[in-house]
Amino acid sequence: MMPELPEVETIKRELEKAVLGKKIIDVIINNPRVIREPNRDVFVKEIKNSVIKNILRKGKLLILELSSGKSLAVHLKMTGQLVYPGDASQSRVSFKLSDGKLLDFNDRRLFGELRLVDDWKELKFIQGLGPEPFDIESDKFKVMLAGKKTKVKPLLMDQAFLSGIGNLYAAEALFRSRISPARPANDLTDKEKELLFKEIKDTLKEAIQHKGSSIDQYVQLSGTAGDYVKYHKVYGREGKPCLVCKTIVKRTSLGGRGTYFCPHCQK
Ligand SMILES: [Zn+2]
């Protein structure tokens, strides 16, 4: 499972408490593959001695704005982790900070991305992002769904349509809205659209409160697991009774992704 909005937001908030205002005094590279731009020598040279001035999250992307004017964009992808204080024992790249501690970027499968750029707004990733659920109103969400024949779950996961939601929170929000993941988006009634929008925001908020869901590799900045898995209503609950109606929760494949739902509650 790729970290989604609640997991990345958790790390962002923890980074603000832990590393904001600190200077990066050195960069330790154990595997340069995660550095996507520029090349490793320039990457190190241009990060060294800059202060972390601001920390942002855009969709699933973290951005550290530096005093040099450059920004370090971090995409965790499937198995990326940021850990502080780290020890560089498993890290691909570690940042040595002015407090003497390390900020580790771990990434077992090496899909993660570090980019040092002049202007993060010009990143291709950023330009392809749709709005975040917390940045729009219900009416706008309804307009966005109108005319979309795509099945609703893959549509919610499409970052160009709406940013921050992936497989896990799409499944949870649809269950809470009692909407089948396979319904065409433009088939939803206005009432269903309003309910879905509310449940998306409530699910994300609750997951942030519980510091995200640790399914595979995701951990909080401290290295400890997020707590939200025990509150999942359908995700990962295949074969178990629905918490509402006791029907067995099913898992199918939709848009190439494992999809959990209750065939009785969700229509
Ligand atoms: Zn049910």
py3Dmol code that shows the C-alpha trace and the ligand (Angstrom):
import py3Dmol

protein = """\
ATOM      1  CA  MET A   1       0.000   0.000   0.000  1.00  0.00           C
ATOM      2  CA  MET A   2       1.290   3.409  -0.960  1.00  0.00           C
ATOM      3  CA  PRO A   3       1.054   6.081   1.729  1.00  0.00           C
ATOM      4  CA  GLU A   4      -1.964   8.292   1.015  1.00  0.00           C
ATOM      5  CA  LEU A   5      -2.973  11.766   2.212  1.00  0.00           C
ATOM      6  CA  PRO A   6      -3.315  10.861   5.944  1.00  0.00           C
ATOM      7  CA  GLU A   7       0.067   9.124   6.096  1.00  0.00           C
ATOM      8  CA  VAL A   8       1.937  11.891   4.275  1.00  0.00           C
ATOM      9  CA  GLU A   9       0.111  14.586   6.281  1.00  0.00           C
ATOM     10  CA  THR A  10       1.138  12.803   9.503  1.00  0.00           C
ATOM     11  CA  ILE A  11       4.789  12.862   8.453  1.00  0.00           C
ATOM     12  CA  LYS A  12       4.492  16.501   7.366  1.00  0.00           C
ATOM     13  CA  ARG A  13       3.134  17.581  10.766  1.00  0.00           C
ATOM     14  CA  GLU A  14       5.817  15.591  12.596  1.00  0.00           C
ATOM     15  CA  LEU A  15       8.568  17.025  10.389  1.00  0.00           C
ATOM     16  CA  GLU A  16       7.357  20.528  11.258  1.00  0.00           C
ATOM     17  CA  LYS A  17       7.880  19.767  14.944  1.00  0.00           C
ATOM     18  CA  ALA A  18      11.178  17.906  14.503  1.00  0.00           C
ATOM     19  CA  VAL A  19      13.268  19.534  11.783  1.00  0.00           C
ATOM     20  CA  LEU A  20      11.806  22.914  10.826  1.00  0.00           C
ATOM     21  CA  GLY A  21      14.424  25.676  11.190  1.00  0.00           C
ATOM     22  CA  LYS A  22      17.314  23.227  11.345  1.00  0.00           C
ATOM     23  CA  LYS A  23      20.249  23.342   8.953  1.00  0.00           C
ATOM     24  CA  ILE A  24      21.270  20.391   6.793  1.00  0.00           C
ATOM     25  CA  ILE A  25      25.015  20.193   7.365  1.00  0.00           C
ATOM     26  CA  ASP A  26      25.753  17.060   5.354  1.00  0.00           C
ATOM     27  CA  VAL A  27      24.152  14.486   3.057  1.00  0.00           C
ATOM     28  CA  ILE A  28      25.077  10.802   3.343  1.00  0.00           C
ATOM     29  CA  ILE A  29      24.283   8.767   0.236  1.00  0.00           C
ATOM     30  CA  ASN A  30      24.079   5.000   0.615  1.00  0.00           C
ATOM     31  CA  ASN A  31      22.227   4.442  -2.666  1.00  0.00           C
ATOM     32  CA  PRO A  32      21.976   7.259  -5.212  1.00  0.00           C
ATOM     33  CA  ARG A  33      19.146   5.640  -7.173  1.00  0.00           C
ATOM     34  CA  VAL A  34      16.472   7.496  -5.202  1.00  0.00           C
ATOM     35  CA  ILE A  35      17.996  10.847  -6.225  1.00  0.00           C
ATOM     36  CA  ARG A  36      16.125  11.616  -9.449  1.00  0.00           C
ATOM     37  CA  GLU A  37      17.455  15.130 -10.014  1.00  0.00           C
ATOM     38  CA  PRO A  38      20.031  16.692 -10.234  1.00  0.00           C
ATOM     39  CA  ASN A  39      23.046  14.325 -10.187  1.00  0.00           C
ATOM     40  CA  ARG A  40      24.313  13.237  -6.769  1.00  0.00           C
ATOM     41  CA  ASP A  41      27.252  15.661  -6.553  1.00  0.00           C
ATOM     42  CA  VAL A  42      25.131  18.701  -7.370  1.00  0.00           C
ATOM     43  CA  PHE A  43      22.374  17.382  -5.084  1.00  0.00           C
ATOM     44  CA  VAL A  44      24.756  17.244  -2.115  1.00  0.00           C
ATOM     45  CA  LYS A  45      26.501  20.515  -2.877  1.00  0.00           C
ATOM     46  CA  GLU A  46      23.257  22.465  -3.258  1.00  0.00           C
ATOM     47  CA  ILE A  47      21.583  21.054  -0.147  1.00  0.00           C
ATOM     48  CA  LYS A  48      24.508  21.393   2.236  1.00  0.00           C
ATOM     49  CA  ASN A  49      24.304  24.379   4.610  1.00  0.00           C
ATOM     50  CA  SER A  50      20.708  25.262   3.795  1.00  0.00           C
ATOM     51  CA  VAL A  51      18.053  25.668   6.473  1.00  0.00           C
ATOM     52  CA  ILE A  52      14.671  23.904   6.266  1.00  0.00           C
ATOM     53  CA  LYS A  53      12.375  26.934   6.045  1.00  0.00           C
ATOM     54  CA  ASN A  54       8.980  25.477   5.274  1.00  0.00           C
ATOM     55  CA  ILE A  55       7.332  22.069   4.912  1.00  0.00           C
ATOM     56  CA  LEU A  56       4.411  21.477   2.549  1.00  0.00           C
ATOM     57  CA  ARG A  57       2.304  18.558   1.376  1.00  0.00           C
ATOM     58  CA  LYS A  58       0.734  18.450  -2.063  1.00  0.00           C
ATOM     59  CA  GLY A  59      -1.295  15.270  -2.629  1.00  0.00           C
ATOM     60  CA  LYS A  60       1.079  12.487  -1.616  1.00  0.00           C
ATOM     61  CA  LEU A  61       4.192  14.625  -2.164  1.00  0.00           C
ATOM     62  CA  LEU A  62       6.241  16.257   0.619  1.00  0.00           C
ATOM     63  CA  ILE A  63       8.135  19.454  -0.107  1.00  0.00           C
ATOM     64  CA  LEU A  64      10.891  20.922   2.066  1.00  0.00           C
ATOM     65  CA  GLU A  65      11.538  24.539   1.105  1.00  0.00           C
ATOM     66  CA  LEU A  66      15.151  25.465   1.825  1.00  0.00           C
ATOM     67  CA  SER A  67      16.842  28.767   2.657  1.00  0.00           C
ATOM     68  CA  SER A  68      18.831  28.494  -0.584  1.00  0.00           C
ATOM     69  CA  GLY A  69      15.599  29.039  -2.524  1.00  0.00           C
ATOM     70  CA  LYS A  70      15.586  25.430  -3.722  1.00  0.00           C
ATOM     71  CA  SER A  71      13.053  22.825  -2.665  1.00  0.00           C
ATOM     72  CA  LEU A  72      13.546  19.172  -1.799  1.00  0.00           C
ATOM     73  CA  ALA A  73      10.568  17.145  -3.025  1.00  0.00           C
ATOM     74  CA  VAL A  74      10.105  13.723  -1.426  1.00  0.00           C
ATOM     75  CA  HIS A  75       7.782  11.075  -2.865  1.00  0.00           C
ATOM     76  CA  LEU A  76       7.609   7.980  -0.666  1.00  0.00           C
ATOM     77  CA  LYS A  77       5.948   5.837  -3.395  1.00  0.00           C
ATOM     78  CA  MET A  78       5.501   2.214  -2.201  1.00  0.00           C
ATOM     79  CA  THR A  79       8.105   1.642   0.514  1.00  0.00           C
ATOM     80  CA  GLY A  80       9.650   5.031   1.305  1.00  0.00           C
ATOM     81  CA  GLN A  81      10.006   6.120   4.929  1.00  0.00           C
ATOM     82  CA  LEU A  82      11.266   9.269   6.599  1.00  0.00           C
ATOM     83  CA  VAL A  83      12.647   8.556  10.058  1.00  0.00           C
ATOM     84  CA  TYR A  84      13.973  10.993  12.652  1.00  0.00           C
ATOM     85  CA  PRO A  85      16.177  10.651  14.524  1.00  0.00           C
ATOM     86  CA  GLY A  86      17.678   8.045  12.209  1.00  0.00           C
ATOM     87  CA  ASP A  87      20.914   6.059  12.284  1.00  0.00           C
ATOM     88  CA  ALA A  88      21.648   5.621   8.544  1.00  0.00           C
ATOM     89  CA  SER A  89      21.679   1.839   9.028  1.00  0.00           C
ATOM     90  CA  GLN A  90      18.894   1.212   6.467  1.00  0.00           C
ATOM     91  CA  SER A  91      18.748   4.552   4.733  1.00  0.00           C
ATOM     92  CA  ARG A  92      19.281   5.236   1.043  1.00  0.00           C
ATOM     93  CA  VAL A  93      20.021   8.870   1.851  1.00  0.00           C
ATOM     94  CA  SER A  94      20.504  10.501   5.267  1.00  0.00           C
ATOM     95  CA  PHE A  95      20.507  14.205   6.014  1.00  0.00           C
ATOM     96  CA  LYS A  96      22.758  15.262   8.892  1.00  0.00           C
ATOM     97  CA  LEU A  97      21.146  18.183  10.705  1.00  0.00           C
ATOM     98  CA  SER A  98      22.530  21.014  12.808  1.00  0.00           C
ATOM     99  CA  ASP A  99      21.253  19.277  15.978  1.00  0.00           C
ATOM    100  CA  GLY A 100      23.688  16.429  15.288  1.00  0.00           C
ATOM    101  CA  LYS A 101      20.855  14.023  14.421  1.00  0.00           C
ATOM    102  CA  LEU A 102      20.039  12.276  11.143  1.00  0.00           C
ATOM    103  CA  LEU A 103      16.894  12.433   9.020  1.00  0.00           C
ATOM    104  CA  ASP A 104      16.840   9.081   7.210  1.00  0.00           C
ATOM    105  CA  PHE A 105      15.161   8.365   3.893  1.00  0.00           C
ATOM    106  CA  ASN A 106      14.624   4.596   3.847  1.00  0.00           C
ATOM    107  CA  ASP A 107      13.231   2.835   0.800  1.00  0.00           C
ATOM    108  CA  ARG A 108      13.421  -0.936   0.622  1.00  0.00           C
ATOM    109  CA  ARG A 109      12.228  -1.240  -2.988  1.00  0.00           C
ATOM    110  CA  LEU A 110      13.834   1.953  -4.334  1.00  0.00           C
ATOM    111  CA  PHE A 111      10.692   3.336  -6.022  1.00  0.00           C
ATOM    112  CA  GLY A 112      10.821   6.517  -3.941  1.00  0.00           C
ATOM    113  CA  GLU A 113      12.001   9.826  -5.353  1.00  0.00           C
ATOM    114  CA  LEU A 114      14.072  12.731  -4.070  1.00  0.00           C
ATOM    115  CA  ARG A 115      14.236  15.810  -6.300  1.00  0.00           C
ATOM    116  CA  LEU A 116      16.014  19.067  -5.608  1.00  0.00           C
ATOM    117  CA  VAL A 117      14.395  21.750  -7.753  1.00  0.00           C
ATOM    118  CA  ASP A 118      14.295  25.527  -8.204  1.00  0.00           C
ATOM    119  CA  ASP A 119      10.518  25.737  -8.207  1.00  0.00           C
ATOM    120  CA  TRP A 120       8.384  22.869  -6.963  1.00  0.00           C
ATOM    121  CA  LYS A 121       5.330  24.364  -8.686  1.00  0.00           C
ATOM    122  CA  GLU A 122       6.928  23.434 -11.999  1.00  0.00           C
ATOM    123  CA  LEU A 123       7.264  19.749 -11.143  1.00  0.00           C
ATOM    124  CA  LYS A 124       5.360  17.613 -13.626  1.00  0.00           C
ATOM    125  CA  PHE A 125       3.829  15.746 -10.683  1.00  0.00           C
ATOM    126  CA  ILE A 126       2.398  18.972  -9.230  1.00  0.00           C
ATOM    127  CA  GLN A 127       0.995  20.196 -12.528  1.00  0.00           C
ATOM    128  CA  GLY A 128      -0.899  16.941 -12.979  1.00  0.00           C
ATOM    129  CA  LEU A 129      -2.620  17.110  -9.585  1.00  0.00           C
ATOM    130  CA  GLY A 130      -6.346  17.628  -9.178  1.00  0.00           C
ATOM    131  CA  PRO A 131      -7.744  19.512  -6.163  1.00  0.00           C
ATOM    132  CA  GLU A 132      -7.578  18.116  -2.626  1.00  0.00           C
ATOM    133  CA  PRO A 133     -10.839  17.104  -0.889  1.00  0.00           C
ATOM    134  CA  PHE A 134     -10.243  19.725   1.830  1.00  0.00           C
ATOM    135  CA  ASP A 135      -9.783  22.503  -0.733  1.00  0.00           C
ATOM    136  CA  ILE A 136     -13.158  22.208  -2.459  1.00  0.00           C
ATOM    137  CA  GLU A 137     -16.831  22.455  -1.537  1.00  0.00           C
ATOM    138  CA  SER A 138     -19.473  19.795  -1.987  1.00  0.00           C
ATOM    139  CA  ASP A 139     -21.005  21.607  -4.987  1.00  0.00           C
ATOM    140  CA  LYS A 140     -17.687  21.593  -6.813  1.00  0.00           C
ATOM    141  CA  PHE A 141     -17.312  17.845  -6.124  1.00  0.00           C
ATOM    142  CA  LYS A 142     -20.748  17.236  -7.644  1.00  0.00           C
ATOM    143  CA  VAL A 143     -19.810  19.170 -10.768  1.00  0.00           C
ATOM    144  CA  MET A 144     -16.573  17.197 -11.047  1.00  0.00           C
ATOM    145  CA  LEU A 145     -18.432  13.864 -10.958  1.00  0.00           C
ATOM    146  CA  ALA A 146     -21.064  14.897 -13.489  1.00  0.00           C
ATOM    147  CA  GLY A 147     -20.443  13.431 -16.903  1.00  0.00           C
ATOM    148  CA  LYS A 148     -17.796  10.976 -15.665  1.00  0.00           C
ATOM    149  CA  LYS A 149     -18.663   7.493 -16.859  1.00  0.00           C
ATOM    150  CA  THR A 150     -15.663   5.975 -15.065  1.00  0.00           C
ATOM    151  CA  LYS A 151     -16.320   3.609 -12.175  1.00  0.00           C
ATOM    152  CA  VAL A 152     -16.355   5.666  -9.023  1.00  0.00           C
ATOM    153  CA  LYS A 153     -13.509   3.970  -7.129  1.00  0.00           C
ATOM    154  CA  PRO A 154     -10.820   4.237  -9.833  1.00  0.00           C
ATOM    155  CA  LEU A 155     -11.998   7.829 -10.424  1.00  0.00           C
ATOM    156  CA  LEU A 156     -11.466   8.754  -6.754  1.00  0.00           C
ATOM    157  CA  MET A 157      -7.962   7.263  -6.948  1.00  0.00           C
ATOM    158  CA  ASP A 158      -7.059   9.240 -10.081  1.00  0.00           C
ATOM    159  CA  GLN A 159      -4.691  11.957  -8.790  1.00  0.00           C
ATOM    160  CA  ALA A 160      -5.537  14.211 -11.740  1.00  0.00           C
ATOM    161  CA  PHE A 161      -9.194  14.091 -10.682  1.00  0.00           C
ATOM    162  CA  LEU A 162      -8.775  14.407  -6.904  1.00  0.00           C
ATOM    163  CA  SER A 163      -5.426  14.318  -5.121  1.00  0.00           C
ATOM    164  CA  GLY A 164      -4.452  12.439  -1.977  1.00  0.00           C
ATOM    165  CA  ILE A 165      -6.754   9.393  -2.056  1.00  0.00           C
ATOM    166  CA  GLY A 166      -5.530   5.932  -2.969  1.00  0.00           C
ATOM    167  CA  ASN A 167      -6.849   2.391  -2.824  1.00  0.00           C
ATOM    168  CA  LEU A 168      -7.340   2.232   0.927  1.00  0.00           C
ATOM    169  CA  TYR A 169      -9.261   5.425   1.646  1.00  0.00           C
ATOM    170  CA  ALA A 170     -11.327   5.122  -1.545  1.00  0.00           C
ATOM    171  CA  ALA A 171     -12.558   1.714  -0.322  1.00  0.00           C
ATOM    172  CA  GLU A 172     -13.299   2.994   3.185  1.00  0.00           C
ATOM    173  CA  ALA A 173     -15.128   6.146   2.031  1.00  0.00           C
ATOM    174  CA  LEU A 174     -17.267   4.161  -0.441  1.00  0.00           C
ATOM    175  CA  PHE A 175     -18.248   1.651   2.234  1.00  0.00           C
ATOM    176  CA  ARG A 176     -19.236   4.437   4.605  1.00  0.00           C
ATOM    177  CA  SER A 177     -21.309   5.997   1.804  1.00  0.00           C
ATOM    178  CA  ARG A 178     -22.931   2.613   0.979  1.00  0.00           C
ATOM    179  CA  ILE A 179     -21.928   3.050  -2.665  1.00  0.00           C
ATOM    180  CA  SER A 180     -20.626   0.147  -4.772  1.00  0.00           C
ATOM    181  CA  PRO A 181     -17.060   0.804  -5.993  1.00  0.00           C
ATOM    182  CA  ALA A 182     -18.105  -0.294  -9.502  1.00  0.00           C
ATOM    183  CA  ARG A 183     -20.898   2.275  -9.970  1.00  0.00           C
ATOM    184  CA  PRO A 184     -20.286   4.707 -12.834  1.00  0.00           C
ATOM    185  CA  ALA A 185     -19.608   8.108 -11.247  1.00  0.00           C
ATOM    186  CA  ASN A 186     -22.333   9.879 -13.251  1.00  0.00           C
ATOM    187  CA  ASP A 187     -24.895   7.351 -12.016  1.00  0.00           C
ATOM    188  CA  LEU A 188     -24.671   8.665  -8.424  1.00  0.00           C
ATOM    189  CA  THR A 189     -27.587  10.758  -7.153  1.00  0.00           C
ATOM    190  CA  ASP A 190     -26.938  14.230  -5.728  1.00  0.00           C
ATOM    191  CA  LYS A 191     -27.558  12.854  -2.241  1.00  0.00           C
ATOM    192  CA  GLU A 192     -25.028  10.066  -2.786  1.00  0.00           C
ATOM    193  CA  LYS A 193     -22.453  12.523  -4.089  1.00  0.00           C
ATOM    194  CA  GLU A 194     -22.909  14.750  -1.038  1.00  0.00           C
ATOM    195  CA  LEU A 195     -22.632  11.792   1.321  1.00  0.00           C
ATOM    196  CA  LEU A 196     -19.566  10.449  -0.481  1.00  0.00           C
ATOM    197  CA  PHE A 197     -17.839  13.825  -0.273  1.00  0.00           C
ATOM    198  CA  LYS A 198     -18.571  14.068   3.459  1.00  0.00           C
ATOM    199  CA  GLU A 199     -17.351  10.513   4.111  1.00  0.00           C
ATOM    200  CA  ILE A 200     -14.140  11.096   2.127  1.00  0.00           C
ATOM    201  CA  LYS A 201     -13.298  14.071   4.332  1.00  0.00           C
ATOM    202  CA  ASP A 202     -14.360  12.351   7.576  1.00  0.00           C
ATOM    203  CA  THR A 203     -12.362   9.204   6.746  1.00  0.00           C
ATOM    204  CA  LEU A 204      -9.231  11.230   5.959  1.00  0.00           C
ATOM    205  CA  LYS A 205      -9.616  13.329   9.122  1.00  0.00           C
ATOM    206  CA  GLU A 206     -10.027  10.257  11.333  1.00  0.00           C
ATOM    207  CA  ALA A 207      -7.043   8.569   9.706  1.00  0.00           C
ATOM    208  CA  ILE A 208      -4.905  11.685  10.332  1.00  0.00           C
ATOM    209  CA  GLN A 209      -6.008  11.652  13.989  1.00  0.00           C
ATOM    210  CA  HIS A 210      -4.774   8.065  14.251  1.00  0.00           C
ATOM    211  CA  LYS A 211      -1.505   8.863  12.425  1.00  0.00           C
ATOM    212  CA  GLY A 212      -2.342   6.872   9.294  1.00  0.00           C
ATOM    213  CA  SER A 213      -2.555   3.163   8.434  1.00  0.00           C
ATOM    214  CA  SER A 214       0.554   0.996   8.650  1.00  0.00           C
ATOM    215  CA  ILE A 215      -0.087  -1.860   6.212  1.00  0.00           C
ATOM    216  CA  ASP A 216       3.303  -2.461   4.635  1.00  0.00           C
ATOM    217  CA  GLN A 217       6.197  -0.093   5.134  1.00  0.00           C
ATOM    218  CA  TYR A 218       4.582   3.135   6.250  1.00  0.00           C
ATOM    219  CA  VAL A 219       5.726   4.424   9.642  1.00  0.00           C
ATOM    220  CA  GLN A 220       5.462   7.753  11.415  1.00  0.00           C
ATOM    221  CA  LEU A 221       8.542   9.958  11.583  1.00  0.00           C
ATOM    222  CA  SER A 222       9.488   8.340  14.909  1.00  0.00           C
ATOM    223  CA  GLY A 223       9.553   4.923  13.186  1.00  0.00           C
ATOM    224  CA  THR A 224       6.418   3.683  14.959  1.00  0.00           C
ATOM    225  CA  ALA A 225       3.333   2.361  13.147  1.00  0.00           C
ATOM    226  CA  GLY A 226       0.200   4.400  12.446  1.00  0.00           C
ATOM    227  CA  ASP A 227      -2.861   3.267  14.338  1.00  0.00           C
ATOM    228  CA  TYR A 228      -5.746   3.494  11.872  1.00  0.00           C
ATOM    229  CA  VAL A 229      -5.727  -0.125  10.608  1.00  0.00           C
ATOM    230  CA  LYS A 230      -7.869  -1.267  13.533  1.00  0.00           C
ATOM    231  CA  TYR A 231     -10.579   1.170  12.444  1.00  0.00           C
ATOM    232  CA  HIS A 232     -10.752  -0.081   8.833  1.00  0.00           C
ATOM    233  CA  LYS A 233     -14.246  -1.189   7.953  1.00  0.00           C
ATOM    234  CA  VAL A 234     -13.535  -3.072   4.703  1.00  0.00           C
ATOM    235  CA  TYR A 235      -9.913  -2.619   3.579  1.00  0.00           C
ATOM    236  CA  GLY A 236      -7.972  -5.815   4.333  1.00  0.00           C
ATOM    237  CA  ARG A 237     -11.098  -7.469   5.816  1.00  0.00           C
ATOM    238  CA  GLU A 238     -11.810  -9.973   3.019  1.00  0.00           C
ATOM    239  CA  GLY A 239     -13.694 -13.025   4.314  1.00  0.00           C
ATOM    240  CA  LYS A 240     -14.639 -11.323   7.577  1.00  0.00           C
ATOM    241  CA  PRO A 241     -18.202 -10.283   8.492  1.00  0.00           C
ATOM    242  CA  CYS A 242     -19.296  -6.756   7.570  1.00  0.00           C
ATOM    243  CA  LEU A 243     -19.334  -4.617  10.712  1.00  0.00           C
ATOM    244  CA  VAL A 244     -22.816  -3.348   9.814  1.00  0.00           C
ATOM    245  CA  CYS A 245     -24.722  -6.355   8.375  1.00  0.00           C
ATOM    246  CA  LYS A 246     -22.470  -9.420   8.998  1.00  0.00           C
ATOM    247  CA  THR A 247     -22.367 -10.293   5.261  1.00  0.00           C
ATOM    248  CA  ILE A 248     -18.885 -11.539   4.304  1.00  0.00           C
ATOM    249  CA  VAL A 249     -16.675  -8.710   2.991  1.00  0.00           C
ATOM    250  CA  LYS A 250     -15.554  -9.413  -0.573  1.00  0.00           C
ATOM    251  CA  ARG A 251     -12.391  -8.578  -2.479  1.00  0.00           C
ATOM    252  CA  THR A 252     -12.497  -8.147  -6.252  1.00  0.00           C
ATOM    253  CA  SER A 253     -10.212  -6.546  -8.790  1.00  0.00           C
ATOM    254  CA  LEU A 254     -11.294  -3.175 -10.161  1.00  0.00           C
ATOM    255  CA  GLY A 255      -9.102  -1.143 -12.465  1.00  0.00           C
ATOM    256  CA  GLY A 256      -6.312  -3.595 -11.660  1.00  0.00           C
ATOM    257  CA  ARG A 257      -6.495  -2.955  -7.918  1.00  0.00           C
ATOM    258  CA  GLY A 258      -7.753  -5.136  -5.089  1.00  0.00           C
ATOM    259  CA  THR A 259     -11.088  -3.724  -3.978  1.00  0.00           C
ATOM    260  CA  TYR A 260     -12.825  -4.525  -0.700  1.00  0.00           C
ATOM    261  CA  PHE A 261     -16.550  -3.995  -0.265  1.00  0.00           C
ATOM    262  CA  CYS A 262     -19.729  -5.333   1.353  1.00  0.00           C
ATOM    263  CA  PRO A 263     -22.019  -6.721  -1.381  1.00  0.00           C
ATOM    264  CA  HIS A 264     -25.063  -6.170   0.843  1.00  0.00           C
ATOM    265  CA  CYS A 265     -24.446  -2.645   2.203  1.00  0.00           C
ATOM    266  CA  GLN A 266     -22.969  -1.114  -0.942  1.00  0.00           C
ATOM    267  CA  LYS A 267     -25.284  -0.641  -3.925  1.00  0.00           C
TER     268      LYS A 267
END
"""
ligand_1 = """\
1
ZN
Zn -22.612 -4.908 5.091
"""
view = py3Dmol.view(width=600, height=400)
view.addModel(protein, "pdb")
view.setStyle({"model": 0}, {"cartoon": {"style": "trace"}})
view.addModel(ligand_1, "xyz")
view.setStyle({"model": 1}, {"stick": {}})
view.zoomTo()
view.show()
